Amino acid sequence: MFEKDVYINRRKRLKEQLGSGLILLLGNEESSMNYTDNCYPFRQDSNFLYFFGLDRPGLTAIIDIDNAQEIIFGNDIDVEDIIWTGPLQSLNEQAEKVGVSNVYPALSIADKLSKPLSEKRKIHFLPPYRADNMRKLTHWLSIPFDLLKISSSTALIKAIVEQRSIKTTEEIIEIEKGVDITIDMQLEAARLAQEGISETNIAGIIHGIALSAGGNLAFPTILTVNGQILHNHSQGNILQKGQMLLCDCGAETSMHYGGDLTRTTPVDQRFSTRQKEIYDIVLHAHEAAIDSLRPGVFFKDVHLKACETLAAGLKSIGLMKGDTQEAVSLGAHAMFFQCGLGHMLGLDTHDMEDLGEEYVGYTDDLKKSTQFGLKSLRLGRKLEAGFVVTVEPGIYFIPELIDLWKSQNKFPEFINYDKLETYKDFSGIRIEEDLIITDAGSRILGKSLYRGAEKSEMQPAKNSL
């Protein structure tokens, strides 16, 4: 964990942002796989980690702004637990490390909340995403299960988004550790991308790199020769000559800050001419987007810049036609690029996604689009120094989408369907990097990782100032 003052100051700022009321923050519980004592690897709630730093299950915290009180609720293990786990540091000792002196048993939460509830004081809580925490909130606050999300505190959501969006120096250091581990994973995946090896084999080896560095995966690895499937977690294929391997992976450190990088690698030493043409278009869009990053710029505009660059490149090889800006404005480019350019990164891969994209990536004045493709852009708001974002343009040839739009005669003035038919077996290409927005522009996080189109071109990525 960070130094004690980091957590004290975070909570102090949160209290100042909200001004009054009581803040209820829930940690996570263990989650069973197939019977009670066989659990998935524990992952603490990111907001609880951010303000209280304690990475153990069964904790809840209250910040009583009006009465200047902070309490952690949880239970210490007994001798029967110690038989299985060995001795653990007491909850009181751990709480002291994050500047909290009040520790109560877990079962006392309901009693502690009874008086504020009877006095009809404002109790701020976040929208829950796990069933066990939903059950607790229903029990403690007498709110019907299906009304919990709309009963959550918008003021608390906005305060946390405002604070967590700007990464501090110690956070950036931790994120770069995760990025560096992720780079090791990417380099090993590229090295192993040879004919005859299985996707599962490569995915398992790079998972081991994340584990051996003291953390784990930040999200389930996307490692596939079917790169046209954007979030393809199936890994049952044997690599064959002439294919491309798309690897989108991330490692998180023991403190749960992580990286998120994508490279697309030829199974052979070199891409085919057609593969390299598409790769270079994606690379050009990637670099154009990075060159556009700076404080005060809307990320939505960076996304559209990348889209126009992709469309211009596709037009140059005859897959698109007509006016490029008009094609992007109407959404014709989404035949090839169906998702957003990137997202926030930090304690979560899609940072703070549990709080709602309308608060994290958008504002009261800037709303998400409903247009196919653009509606999948998670981040549209103005960039600020201290934001950590991903940039990940791609081109994806999805046979089902090609067939559908062609049958609908959709955008014939912009899409050359006759030539597109010959790309149905192409799959997809994506390039992704993680960047910190600086006062002067942006900086690519992590050590060097190749961007070139061939394995022999594994050169360092160019930093943007």
C-alpha positions in Angstrom: 0.0 0.0 0.0 1.0 3.6 -0.2 2.1 5.8 2.7 -0.6 6.5 5.4 -0.9 10.2 4.4 -2.0 9.2 0.9 -5.2 7.6 2.2 -5.8 10.2 4.9 -5.6 13.0 2.2 -7.8 11.2 -0.2 -10.5 10.8 2.4 -10.1 14.4 3.5 -10.6 15.6 0.0 -13.7 13.4 -0.4 -15.2 14.8 2.7 -14.6 18.3 1.5 -16.1 17.5 -1.9 -19.4 16.2 -0.4 -19.6 18.5 2.6 -22.0 16.6 4.7 -23.7 13.2 5.3 -22.3 9.7 5.8 -20.3 7.8 3.2 -20.7 4.0 3.1 -18.0 2.2 1.1 -18.2 -1.6 0.7 -15.2 -3.9 0.1 -15.6 -7.2 -1.6 -16.1 -10.7 -0.2 -14.6 -14.0 -1.3 -16.4 -15.5 -4.2 -16.8 -19.3 -4.4 -16.2 -21.2 -7.6 -17.9 -24.6 -7.1 -18.2 -24.9 -3.3 -17.9 -22.6 -0.4 -14.2 -22.9 0.4 -12.9 -23.1 -3.1 -12.7 -19.4 -4.1 -11.7 -17.4 -7.1 -8.6 -15.2 -6.5 -9.8 -12.4 -4.3 -10.0 -8.9 -5.9 -10.8 -6.0 -3.6 -13.2 -3.2 -4.8 -11.2 -0.5 -6.4 -12.9 2.4 -4.6 -12.4 0.8 -1.3 -8.7 0.3 -2.2 -8.4 3.9 -3.3 -9.6 5.4 0.0 -8.8 2.6 2.6 -6.0 0.6 1.0 -6.8 -2.7 2.7 -6.7 -5.7 0.4 -8.6 -8.3 2.4 -12.2 -9.6 2.2 -15.2 -8.8 4.4 -14.5 -5.1 5.1 -16.9 -2.1 5.0 -16.1 1.5 5.9 -18.0 4.5 7.0 -16.9 8.1 6.7 -19.2 10.2 8.9 -18.5 13.7 7.6 -20.7 15.5 10.1 -19.2 13.8 13.2 -15.6 13.6 11.9 -15.5 9.8 12.3 -14.0 7.1 10.1 -14.6 3.4 10.9 -13.6 0.1 9.3 -15.8 -2.8 10.0 -14.5 -6.4 9.7 -13.5 -9.4 11.7 -10.1 -10.8 12.7 -9.4 -14.5 12.2 -9.5 -17.0 15.1 -7.4 -20.0 15.9 -9.4 -22.3 13.7 -8.7 -20.0 10.7 -5.0 -19.7 11.6 -4.7 -23.5 11.2 -5.4 -23.0 7.5 -4.0 -19.5 6.8 -1.3 -19.0 9.3 -1.2 -15.9 11.5 -2.3 -12.6 9.8 -1.8 -9.0 10.8 -4.8 -7.8 12.9 -7.3 -5.5 11.4 -6.5 -2.9 14.0 -2.8 -3.0 12.9 -3.7 -2.8 9.2 -6.2 0.1 9.8 -3.6 2.1 11.6 -1.4 1.9 8.5 -4.1 3.9 6.5 -4.8 6.3 9.3 -8.0 4.7 10.8 -8.2 4.2 14.6 -11.8 3.0 14.8 -12.3 -0.7 14.0 -15.6 -2.5 14.8 -16.9 -6.0 14.2 -18.6 -6.6 10.9 -22.0 -7.4 12.5 -22.2 -4.0 14.2 -22.7 -2.1 10.9 -26.5 -2.3 11.0 -26.5 -0.9 14.5 -24.2 1.9 13.5 -26.4 2.9 10.6 -29.7 2.7 12.6 -29.4 6.2 14.1 -28.4 8.0 10.8 -31.3 6.3 9.1 -33.8 7.3 11.9 -32.6 10.9 11.6 -33.0 10.7 7.8 -29.4 11.8 7.3 -28.0 11.5 3.8 -26.2 8.1 3.4 -24.0 8.1 0.3 -23.2 4.8 -1.4 -22.0 3.7 -4.8 -24.0 1.6 -7.3 -23.2 -2.1 -6.3 -22.1 -4.5 -9.0 -21.9 -7.7 -6.8 -24.9 -9.6 -5.5 -23.5 -10.1 -2.0 -23.0 -6.3 -1.6 -26.5 -5.7 -3.0 -27.9 -8.0 -0.4 -26.1 -6.1 2.4 -27.3 -2.7 1.2 -30.9 -4.0 1.0 -30.6 -5.3 4.5 -28.9 -2.3 6.1 -30.7 0.5 4.3 -34.1 -1.2 3.6 -33.9 -0.3 -0.1 -35.5 -2.8 -2.5 -33.0 -4.8 -4.5 -34.1 -3.4 -7.9 -33.9 0.2 -6.7 -30.3 0.1 -5.3 -28.7 1.5 -8.5 -31.0 4.5 -8.8 -30.8 5.1 -5.1 -27.0 5.4 -5.1 -25.4 8.8 -4.6 -24.7 10.7 -7.8 -22.8 13.3 -5.7 -20.4 10.5 -4.4 -20.0 9.1 -7.9 -19.0 12.5 -9.3 -16.7 13.3 -6.4 -14.8 10.0 -6.7 -14.6 10.3 -10.5 -13.1 13.8 -10.1 -10.5 12.6 -7.7 -9.6 9.3 -9.2 -9.3 10.7 -12.8 -6.2 12.7 -12.0 -3.4 10.2 -11.3 -0.8 11.2 -8.7 2.9 10.6 -9.0 2.8 7.5 -6.8 -0.1 6.1 -8.9 1.7 6.7 -12.2 4.8 4.9 -10.9 2.6 1.9 -10.0 0.7 2.0 -13.3 4.1 2.0 -15.1 5.1 -1.1 -13.2 2.0 -2.8 -14.5 2.7 -1.5 -18.1 6.3 -2.8 -17.9 5.1 -6.3 -16.9 2.5 -6.2 -19.7 5.3 -5.3 -22.2 7.1 -8.4 -21.1 4.0 -10.4 -21.8 3.6 -8.8 -25.2 7.2 -9.5 -26.2 6.9 -13.2 -25.1 3.6 -13.6 -27.0 5.3 -12.2 -30.2 8.3 -14.5 -29.8 6.0 -17.5 -29.4 3.8 -16.6 -32.4 5.0 -19.5 -34.5 3.3 -22.1 -36.6 2.1 -25.2 -34.6 1.8 -23.5 -31.2 -1.6 -23.2 -29.6 -3.3 -20.0 -28.5 -3.8 -21.6 -25.1 -0.1 -22.3 -24.7 0.9 -18.7 -25.4 -1.9 -17.3 -23.1 -0.8 -19.6 -20.3 2.8 -18.6 -20.6 2.1 -14.9 -20.5 -0.3 -15.3 -17.6 2.6 -16.9 -15.8 4.6 -13.7 -16.4 1.9 -11.6 -14.7 1.8 -14.0 -11.7 5.5 -14.3 -11.3 5.8 -10.5 -11.1 3.7 -10.6 -7.9 0.3 -9.6 -9.4 -2.2 -11.2 -11.8 -4.0 -10.4 -15.0 -5.8 -7.1 -15.1 -8.5 -8.7 -17.3 -8.9 -12.0 -19.2 -6.4 -12.1 -22.0 -7.6 -11.7 -25.6 -5.1 -13.8 -27.6 -6.5 -15.0 -30.9 -6.0 -15.5 -34.6 -9.6 -14.3 -35.0 -8.8 -10.7 -34.4 -12.1 -9.6 -35.9 -13.8 -10.7 -32.7 -13.1 -7.7 -30.5 -13.3 -9.4 -27.1 -12.5 -13.0 -28.1 -11.6 -15.0 -25.0 -11.7 -18.4 -26.9 -8.2 -19.8 -27.2 -8.6 -23.1 -28.9 -6.7 -22.6 -32.2 -3.4 -23.9 -33.4 -1.4 -21.1 -35.1 -0.9 -21.6 -38.8 1.4 -20.0 -41.3 0.0 -16.8 -42.8 -2.2 -16.0 -39.8 -1.9 -13.0 -37.5 -2.0 -13.2 -33.7 -3.7 -10.4 -31.9 -2.7 -10.2 -28.2 -4.6 -7.7 -26.0 -3.3 -8.3 -22.4 -2.7 -6.5 -19.2 -0.9 -7.2 -15.9 -1.9 -5.6 -12.6 0.6 -5.2 -9.8 0.1 -6.4 -6.2 -1.5 -3.0 -5.6 -3.9 -3.6 -8.5 -2.8 -0.8 -10.8 -2.5 -2.3 -14.3 -1.5 -2.0 -17.9 -3.4 -2.7 -21.1 -1.5 -3.2 -24.4 -2.3 -4.7 -27.8 0.0 -5.9 -30.6 -0.9 -7.8 -33.7 1.9 -10.1 -34.8 2.5 -12.2 -38.0 2.7 -15.9 -37.3 5.4 -15.9 -40.0 8.4 -13.5 -39.7 6.6 -11.0 -42.0 3.1 -9.9 -42.8 1.8 -10.5 -46.3 1.6 -7.5 -48.6 -2.2 -7.1 -47.9 -1.7 -7.6 -44.1 1.0 -5.0 -44.0 -1.1 -2.5 -45.9 -3.9 -2.7 -43.3 -1.3 -2.7 -40.4 0.3 0.5 -41.7 -3.1 2.2 -41.9 -3.8 1.3 -38.3 -0.4 2.4 -37.2 -0.8 5.7 -39.0 -4.1 6.3 -37.2 -2.5 5.3 -33.9 0.3 7.8 -34.3 -2.1 10.5 -35.5 -4.3 10.0 -32.4 -1.3 10.2 -30.0 0.0 13.4 -31.7 -3.5 14.9 -30.9 -3.4 14.2 -27.2 -3.1 17.2 -24.9 -5.0 18.9 -22.1 -8.2 20.7 -23.3 -8.8 18.4 -26.3 -11.9 16.3 -26.4 -11.0 12.7 -26.6 -14.1 12.3 -28.8 -12.3 14.6 -31.3 -9.1 12.4 -31.0 -11.3 9.4 -31.8 -12.8 11.1 -34.8 -9.3 12.0 -36.0 -8.3 8.4 -35.8 -11.4 7.4 -37.7 -10.8 9.8 -40.5 -7.2 8.6 -40.8 -8.4 5.0 -40.9 -11.0 5.9 -43.6 -8.5 7.8 -45.7 -6.1 4.8 -45.6 -8.9 2.4 -46.5 -9.9 4.7 -49.4 -6.3 4.7 -50.6 -6.5 0.9 -51.1 -10.0 0.9 -52.6 -12.0 -0.4 -49.7 -13.7 2.9 -49.0 -14.6 5.8 -51.4 -16.2 9.2 -51.4 -15.7 12.1 -49.0 -13.7 10.8 -45.9 -15.1 13.4 -43.4 -18.7 12.8 -44.6 -18.2 9.0 -44.4 -17.0 9.3 -40.7 -19.7 11.8 -39.8 -22.4 9.4 -41.0 -20.7 6.3 -39.5 -19.7 4.4 -42.6 -16.2 3.8 -41.3 -17.8 1.6 -38.5 -17.9 -1.2 -41.0 -14.2 -1.5 -40.2 -13.8 0.2 -36.7 -16.8 -0.7 -34.6 -15.5 0.4 -31.1 -14.0 3.4 -29.3 -10.5 4.6 -29.5 -9.7 4.1 -25.9 -10.6 4.5 -22.2 -9.3 5.6 -18.8 -6.8 3.3 -17.1 -5.8 3.0 -13.5 -7.0 0.6 -10.7 -9.4 -0.8 -13.3 -8.7 -1.6 -16.9 -11.7 0.5 -17.9 -11.1 2.8 -15.0 -14.1 3.4 -12.8 -16.5 1.7 -15.2 -18.6 0.5 -12.2 -19.5 4.1 -11.5 -20.9 4.6 -15.0 -19.5 5.8 -18.3 -21.8 8.8 -18.3 -19.8 10.1 -15.3 -16.3 8.8 -16.1 -16.2 9.5 -19.8 -18.8 12.1 -20.3 -20.3 15.2 -18.6 -23.6 16.9 -18.1 -23.0 18.8 -21.3 -21.4 16.0 -23.4 -23.6 12.9 -23.8 -22.7 9.6 -25.5 -23.7 9.2 -29.1 -26.2 6.6 -30.2 -24.6 6.0 -33.6 -23.2 2.5 -34.2 -19.5 2.5 -33.5 -19.4 5.9 -31.8 -21.8 4.8 -29.1 -19.0 2.4 -28.0 -16.6 5.2 -27.2 -16.1 5.0 -23.5 -14.3 8.3 -23.1 -15.4 11.5 -24.9 -14.7 14.3 -22.4 -11.9 16.9 -22.4 -8.5 15.6 -21.5 -6.8 16.9 -18.4 -3.2 16.6 -17.2 -3.0 13.6 -15.0 -5.4 11.4 -17.0 -4.1 8.0 -18.0 -5.7 6.8 -21.2 -5.4 4.0 -23.8 -5.2 4.6 -27.5 -6.2 1.5 -29.5 -7.4 2.0 -33.1 -8.1 -1.1 -35.2 -9.5 -2.4 -38.4 -11.8 -5.5 -38.2 -13.3 -7.4 -41.0 -16.4 -9.1 -39.6 -18.1 -11.4 -42.2 -21.5 -11.2 -40.5 -21.4 -7.4 -40.5 -20.3 -7.3 -44.1 -23.1 -9.6 -45.1 -25.7 -7.5 -43.2 -24.7 -4.1 -44.4 -24.3 -5.4 -48.0 -27.8 -6.9 -47.9 -29.2 -3.6 -46.6 -27.2 -1.7 -49.3 -25.9 0.5 -46.5 -23.4 3.3 -47.4 -22.8 2.2 -51.0 -21.4 5.6 -51.7 -18.6 5.0 -49.2 -18.0 1.2 -49.1 -16.7 -0.9 -52.0 -18.5 -4.1 -51.2 -17.1 -6.0 -54.2 -13.5 -5.6 -52.9 -14.6 -6.0 -49.3 -15.9 -9.5 -50.1 -12.3 -10.6 -50.7 -11.3 -9.5 -47.1 -13.8 -11.7 -45.3 -11.0 -14.1 -44.2 -8.6 -11.3 -43.1 -9.5 -11.1 -39.3 -8.4 -7.9 -37.6 -5.6 -5.7 -36.4 -5.3 -3.5 -33.3 -2.4 -1.5 -31.8 -2.8 -0.2 -28.2 -0.6 1.8 -25.9 -1.1 3.5 -22.5 -0.3 7.2 -22.1 -0.3 9.9 -19.3 -1.6 13.3 -20.4 1.0 15.9 -19.5 0.9 19.7 -19.4 2.7 19.7 -22.8 0.9 16.8 -24.5 1.3 13.1 -23.6 3.9 10.5 -22.7 3.8 6.8 -23.5 4.0 4.8 -20.3 6.4 1.9 -19.8 9.7 0.7 -21.3 10.2 0.3 -25.0 7.8 -1.9 -27.1 7.9 -2.4 -30.8 5.3 -0.8 -33.1 6.8 -2.0 -36.5 4.9 -4.3 -38.8 7.4 -7.1 -38.7 9.2 -9.0 -35.9 12.5 -7.7 -37.2 11.1 -4.2 -36.6 10.6 -4.6 -32.8 11.8 -1.0 -32.2 11.1 1.3 -29.3 7.8 3.2 -29.5 8.2 7.0 -30.1 7.4 9.1 -27.0 5.1 12.1 -27.6 6.0 15.3 -25.7 
